[in-house]
């Protein structure tokens, strides 16, 4: 990141330290827009320099071929120079090794520039929201609730704009795998989110599962719901909760959204795979189980599956532990979390999708 952008971010941090009464949220937005424009302009300059250098390197390859008296290679390089001048793009399907190596190297540089741009914009966006959050808190502490509410409205409106959602989505390819399970706009969330962080369902004991499918699903949600759904996580799916003789399933929700409560939005579908002594598989299915989030941070969610745990044991060869279990959580109609409890080679393929195995609903 260049010095200009760093200075801009330091300016935002300085504003955060000022008194809430003296800091104008509109000024912060103006600064954000100006800094975003500067980042976009810097990206244009960087890419123009990259393309100019590529053309210079092509010319060098052409000069070497021409000096060697190699007619065929000279013609090929001249054709690539003409194509490049017309299309202003770097291609790796060149017909001579020198151009292919050059194009591959420059495409790698282009990817690095794109990653730097995405990370810089994402950081700037996070800084802006953090600055507004501090202003909002200080206004509440000063008893200026109307002003604090106005700042909160700006944060909600900003987080749900198409431009901000595009920024988040653009950052997805450049995020480390370990970072993708993190949600929260202040932590650079992108709707990767808690989703149904791959194009296919991951398998593994107790592992969370996210996929890019939920990116589209969350983007399709109403503006007011997108920033909320993108900041909900779920973990610790456990279908072996016993209490009062009943059989329960539980999952832990992690709410890092700006909302204290999330009501009438969330449902869960749970399937329990049982195998009796005759090796017959049956599935207990519970769908559209409604639940609410009533606090920030972690909260255990409990779901009643059957009123008597002996019912499960009878279907599961006398064992309380089910053979396998599966859950999918939806925010409205958007799948935001999906998990299979364990992977077993002896379980039917895609058993959680097979309605023929359903024994009880």
C-alpha positions as CSV (number, residue, x, y, z in Angstrom):
1,X,0.0,0.0,0.0
2,X,1.4,3.4,-0.9
3,X,2.2,6.3,1.5
4,X,-0.9,8.3,0.4
5,X,-3.3,5.5,1.4
6,X,-1.5,4.8,4.7
7,X,-1.8,8.5,5.5
8,X,-5.5,8.4,4.7
9,X,-6.0,5.4,7.1
10,X,-4.0,7.2,9.8
11,X,-6.3,10.2,9.3
12,X,-9.3,7.9,9.9
13,X,-7.7,6.5,13.1
14,X,-7.0,10.1,14.3
15,X,-10.7,10.9,13.8
16,X,-11.7,7.9,15.9
17,X,-9.7,9.3,18.8
18,X,-11.5,12.7,18.6
19,X,-14.5,13.6,20.6
20,X,-17.7,12.1,19.1
21,X,-19.3,15.6,19.2
22,X,-16.5,17.0,17.0
23,X,-16.4,14.2,14.4
24,X,-18.7,14.5,11.5
25,X,-19.8,11.1,10.2
26,X,-20.4,12.7,6.8
27,X,-16.8,13.9,6.7
28,X,-15.7,10.4,7.3
29,X,-17.8,9.2,4.4
30,X,-16.4,11.9,2.2
31,X,-12.8,10.8,3.2
32,X,-13.7,7.2,2.6
33,X,-15.0,8.0,-0.9
34,X,-11.9,10.1,-1.7
35,X,-9.5,7.4,-0.5
36,X,-11.4,4.8,-2.5
37,X,-11.1,6.9,-5.6
38,X,-7.4,7.3,-4.9
39,X,-7.0,3.5,-4.6
40,X,-8.8,2.9,-7.9
41,X,-6.7,5.5,-9.6
42,X,-3.5,3.9,-8.2
43,X,-4.7,0.6,-9.5
44,X,-5.2,2.0,-13.0
45,X,-1.6,3.5,-12.9
46,X,-0.1,0.2,-11.7
47,X,-1.9,-1.8,-14.4
48,X,-0.9,0.6,-17.1
49,X,2.8,0.4,-16.0
50,X,2.5,-3.4,-16.0
51,X,1.2,-3.5,-19.6
52,X,3.9,-1.0,-20.7
53,X,6.6,-3.2,-19.3
54,X,5.1,-6.2,-21.0
55,X,5.3,-4.5,-24.3
56,X,8.9,-3.5,-23.7
57,X,9.8,-7.1,-22.9
58,X,8.0,-8.3,-26.1
59,X,10.1,-5.8,-28.1
60,X,13.3,-7.2,-26.5
61,X,12.3,-10.7,-27.6
62,X,11.6,-9.5,-31.1
63,X,15.0,-7.7,-31.3
64,X,16.8,-10.9,-30.3
65,X,15.0,-13.0,-32.8
66,X,15.6,-10.4,-35.5
67,X,19.3,-10.1,-34.7
68,X,19.6,-13.9,-34.9
69,X,18.1,-13.8,-38.4
70,X,15.2,-16.1,-37.2
71,X,12.4,-15.2,-39.6
72,X,9.7,-17.4,-38.1
73,X,10.3,-16.3,-34.5
74,X,10.4,-12.7,-35.6
75,X,7.0,-13.0,-37.3
76,X,5.5,-14.7,-34.4
77,X,6.7,-12.1,-31.9
78,X,5.5,-9.3,-34.2
79,X,2.1,-11.0,-34.4
80,X,1.9,-11.1,-30.5
81,X,2.9,-7.4,-30.3
82,X,0.1,-6.5,-32.8
83,X,-2.4,-8.6,-30.8
84,X,-1.3,-7.1,-27.5
85,X,-1.6,-3.5,-28.9
86,X,-5.1,-4.2,-30.1
87,X,-6.4,-6.2,-27.0
88,X,-4.3,-4.8,-24.2
89,X,-4.3,-8.2,-22.6
90,X,-1.6,-10.8,-21.6
91,X,-2.0,-14.2,-23.1
92,X,-0.2,-17.4,-22.0
93,X,-0.9,-19.5,-25.1
94,X,2.0,-18.1,-27.0
95,X,3.7,-20.2,-29.7
96,X,7.3,-19.7,-28.5
97,X,8.7,-20.5,-25.0
98,X,10.1,-17.0,-24.4
99,X,6.7,-15.3,-24.8
100,X,4.9,-18.0,-22.7
101,X,7.4,-17.6,-19.8
102,X,7.0,-13.8,-20.1
103,X,3.2,-13.9,-20.2
104,X,3.0,-16.3,-17.2
105,X,5.3,-14.1,-15.1
106,X,3.3,-11.0,-16.0
107,X,0.0,-12.7,-15.2
108,X,1.3,-13.6,-11.8
109,X,2.2,-9.9,-11.3
110,X,-1.3,-8.9,-12.4
111,X,-2.8,-11.3,-9.8
112,X,-0.6,-9.7,-7.1
113,X,-1.8,-6.2,-8.1
114,X,-5.4,-7.4,-8.0
115,X,-4.8,-8.9,-4.5
116,X,-3.2,-5.8,-3.2
117,X,-6.1,-3.7,-4.5
118,X,-8.7,-5.9,-2.9
119,X,-7.0,-6.0,0.4
120,X,-6.4,-2.3,0.5
121,X,-10.0,-1.5,-0.3
122,X,-11.2,-4.1,2.2
123,X,-9.0,-2.6,4.9
124,X,-10.2,1.0,4.1
125,X,-13.8,-0.2,4.3
126,X,-13.2,-1.9,7.7
127,X,-11.5,1.2,9.0
128,X,-14.5,3.3,8.0
129,X,-17.0,1.1,9.8
130,X,-14.8,0.9,12.9
131,X,-14.6,4.7,13.0
132,X,-18.4,4.9,12.8
133,X,-18.7,2.3,15.5
134,X,-16.6,4.4,17.9
135,X,-18.5,7.5,17.1
136,X,-21.8,5.7,17.7
137,X,-20.6,4.4,21.1
138,X,-19.4,7.8,22.3
139,X,-22.7,9.4,21.3
140,X,-24.6,6.8,23.3
141,X,-22.3,7.5,26.3
142,X,-22.9,11.2,25.9
143,X,-26.7,10.5,25.9
144,X,-27.1,11.7,22.3
145,X,-29.3,8.8,21.3
146,X,-30.8,10.4,18.2
147,X,-27.4,11.2,16.8
148,X,-26.2,7.7,17.7
149,X,-29.2,6.2,15.9
150,X,-28.4,8.2,12.8
151,X,-24.8,6.8,12.8
152,X,-26.2,3.3,13.2
153,X,-28.5,3.8,10.2
154,X,-25.5,5.0,8.2
155,X,-23.6,1.9,9.2
156,X,-26.4,-0.4,8.2
157,X,-27.1,1.3,4.9
158,X,-23.4,1.4,4.1
159,X,-22.8,-2.3,4.9
160,X,-25.8,-3.4,2.7
161,X,-24.9,-1.4,-0.4
162,X,-24.1,-3.2,-3.6
163,X,-20.7,-1.5,-3.8
164,X,-19.7,-2.8,-0.3
165,X,-21.0,-6.3,-1.1
166,X,-18.9,-6.2,-4.3
167,X,-15.8,-5.2,-2.2
168,X,-16.4,-8.2,0.1
169,X,-16.9,-10.6,-2.8
170,X,-13.8,-9.3,-4.6
171,X,-11.7,-10.1,-1.5
172,X,-12.7,-13.8,-1.4
173,X,-10.1,-15.2,-3.8
174,X,-7.2,-13.5,-1.9
175,X,-8.2,-14.6,1.6
176,X,-6.2,-17.3,3.4
177,X,-8.2,-20.5,4.0
178,X,-7.8,-20.0,7.8
179,X,-9.4,-16.5,7.5
180,X,-12.4,-17.6,5.7
181,X,-14.3,-18.9,8.8
182,X,-14.1,-15.4,10.3
183,X,-17.2,-13.3,10.1
184,X,-18.0,-9.7,11.1
185,X,-17.7,-6.6,9.0
186,X,-15.2,-5.2,11.4
187,X,-13.1,-8.3,10.7
188,X,-13.3,-8.1,7.0
189,X,-16.1,-10.5,6.4
190,X,-17.1,-11.4,3.0
191,X,-19.9,-13.5,2.2
192,X,-18.2,-16.5,2.1
193,X,-19.7,-16.4,5.2
194,X,-21.1,-19.2,7.0
195,X,-22.2,-20.9,4.0
196,X,-23.3,-24.1,2.3
197,X,-15.9,-21.7,1.5
198,X,-15.9,-24.3,-1.2
199,X,-18.0,-25.4,-4.1
200,X,-18.6,-28.7,-2.5
201,X,-19.4,-29.9,1.0
202,X,-16.4,-30.6,3.1
203,X,-16.4,-33.8,5.2
204,X,-14.8,-34.4,8.5
205,X,-15.7,-35.1,12.1
206,X,-17.1,-32.0,13.8
207,X,-15.9,-29.8,10.9
208,X,-17.8,-26.7,9.8
209,X,-18.7,-26.4,6.2
210,X,-18.9,-23.4,4.0
211,X,-19.2,-23.0,0.2
212,X,-19.4,-20.2,-2.4
213,X,-23.0,-21.2,-3.0
214,X,-24.1,-19.1,0.0
215,X,-22.4,-16.1,-1.5
216,X,-25.0,-15.9,-4.2
217,X,-27.7,-16.8,-1.8
218,X,-26.8,-14.1,0.7
219,X,-26.4,-11.5,-2.1
220,X,-29.9,-12.3,-3.1
221,X,-31.3,-11.5,0.3
222,X,-33.0,-8.1,1.0
223,X,-30.6,-5.2,1.7
224,X,-31.5,-5.2,5.4
225,X,-30.7,-8.9,5.8
226,X,-27.5,-9.2,3.9
227,X,-25.1,-7.6,6.5
228,X,-26.8,-9.7,9.3
229,X,-26.7,-13.1,7.5
230,X,-23.0,-12.6,6.5
231,X,-22.0,-12.2,10.2
232,X,-23.5,-15.3,11.6
233,X,-21.4,-18.5,12.2
234,X,-22.3,-21.9,13.5
235,X,-20.2,-24.6,15.1
236,X,-20.2,-27.6,17.5
237,X,-23.0,-29.5,15.9
238,X,-23.9,-32.2,18.4
239,X,-26.8,-34.7,18.0
240,X,-26.2,-36.5,21.3
241,X,-27.8,-34.3,23.8
242,X,-30.0,-36.1,26.4
243,X,-32.2,-34.5,28.9
244,X,-35.4,-35.7,30.6
245,X,-35.3,-38.9,28.5
246,X,-35.6,-36.8,25.3
247,X,-33.2,-36.9,22.4
248,X,-31.9,-33.5,21.4
249,X,-29.5,-32.0,18.9
250,X,-27.6,-28.8,19.5
251,X,-25.4,-26.3,17.7
252,X,-23.6,-23.1,18.8
253,X,-24.4,-19.9,17.0
254,X,-21.9,-17.0,17.0
255,X,-23.5,-13.6,16.3
256,X,-21.0,-10.9,15.3
257,X,-23.6,-8.8,13.5
258,X,-24.8,-5.4,14.6
259,X,-28.0,-6.8,15.8
260,X,-28.5,-8.0,19.4
261,X,-31.2,-10.4,18.4
262,X,-32.2,-12.2,15.1
263,X,-35.8,-13.3,15.2
264,X,-38.1,-15.1,12.8
265,X,-35.3,-15.5,10.2
266,X,-33.5,-18.8,11.0
267,X,-34.5,-22.4,10.4
268,X,-32.6,-25.7,10.6
269,X,-33.2,-29.1,8.9
270,X,-31.6,-32.0,10.9
271,X,-31.3,-35.6,9.8
272,X,-30.2,-38.4,12.1
273,X,-28.9,-41.6,10.4
274,X,-29.5,-44.8,12.4
275,X,-28.4,-48.4,11.7
276,X,-30.0,-51.3,13.5
277,X,-28.6,-54.7,14.3
278,X,-29.7,-56.0,10.9
279,X,-27.6,-53.3,9.2
280,X,-30.7,-51.5,8.0
281,X,-30.4,-47.8,7.7
282,X,-33.1,-45.4,8.7
283,X,-33.3,-41.6,8.9
284,X,-35.1,-39.5,11.4
285,X,-35.8,-36.2,9.7
286,X,-36.8,-32.9,11.3
287,X,-37.3,-29.9,8.9
288,X,-37.9,-26.2,9.3
289,X,-37.1,-26.1,12.9
290,X,-37.4,-22.4,13.8
291,X,-35.0,-20.7,16.2
292,X,-33.9,-17.2,17.3
293,X,-30.6,-15.7,18.3
294,X,-31.1,-13.5,21.4
295,X,-27.6,-12.3,22.2
296,X,-24.3,-11.3,20.8
297,X,-21.5,-13.8,20.7
298,X,-22.0,-17.5,21.4
299,X,-25.3,-19.1,22.2
300,X,-26.2,-22.8,22.3
301,X,-29.3,-23.7,20.2
302,X,-31.2,-26.8,21.2
303,X,-33.6,-28.8,19.0
304,X,-35.9,-31.5,20.2
305,X,-35.7,-34.5,17.8
306,X,-37.8,-37.1,19.5
307,X,-39.5,-37.1,22.9
308,X,-37.9,-40.4,23.9
309,X,-34.2,-41.3,23.5
310,X,-35.2,-45.0,23.5
311,X,-36.8,-44.4,20.1
312,X,-33.4,-43.6,18.6
313,X,-31.8,-46.5,20.4
314,X,-34.3,-49.0,19.0
315,X,-33.5,-47.8,15.5
316,X,-29.8,-47.6,16.1
317,X,-29.0,-51.1,17.4
318,X,-29.3,-50.1,21.1
319,X,-26.8,-47.2,20.8
320,X,-27.6,-43.7,21.8
321,X,-24.9,-42.3,19.4
322,X,-26.4,-42.0,15.9
323,X,-24.5,-43.6,13.1
324,X,-24.2,-40.1,11.4
325,X,-26.0,-36.8,11.5
326,X,-26.5,-33.8,9.2
327,X,-27.7,-30.2,9.6
328,X,-28.3,-27.3,7.3
329,X,-29.1,-23.8,8.6
330,X,-31.0,-21.3,6.5
331,X,-31.5,-17.5,6.9
332,X,-34.8,-17.0,5.2
333,X,-34.2,-19.2,2.1
334,X,-30.4,-18.7,2.0
335,X,-28.3,-21.7,3.2
336,X,-25.7,-20.3,5.4
337,X,-24.3,-23.4,7.2
338,X,-24.1,-27.1,6.3
339,X,-22.4,-29.9,8.1
340,X,-22.2,-33.7,8.2
341,X,-21.1,-35.0,11.5
342,X,-18.7,-37.8,10.4
343,X,-17.6,-39.6,7.3
344,X,-18.2,-43.4,7.1
345,X,-17.5,-45.5,4.1
346,X,-20.3,-47.9,5.1
347,X,-23.0,-45.1,5.2
348,X,-25.2,-44.9,2.1
349,X,-24.0,-42.3,-0.5
350,X,-25.5,-38.9,0.1
351,X,-27.8,-40.4,2.6
352,X,-29.0,-37.0,3.9
353,X,-30.5,-36.4,0.4
354,X,-32.2,-39.8,0.1
355,X,-35.8,-39.4,1.1
356,X,-36.3,-43.2,0.7
357,X,-34.3,-43.7,3.9
358,X,-36.5,-41.4,5.9
359,X,-38.3,-43.4,8.6
360,X,-39.7,-40.6,10.7
361,X,-40.6,-36.9,10.1
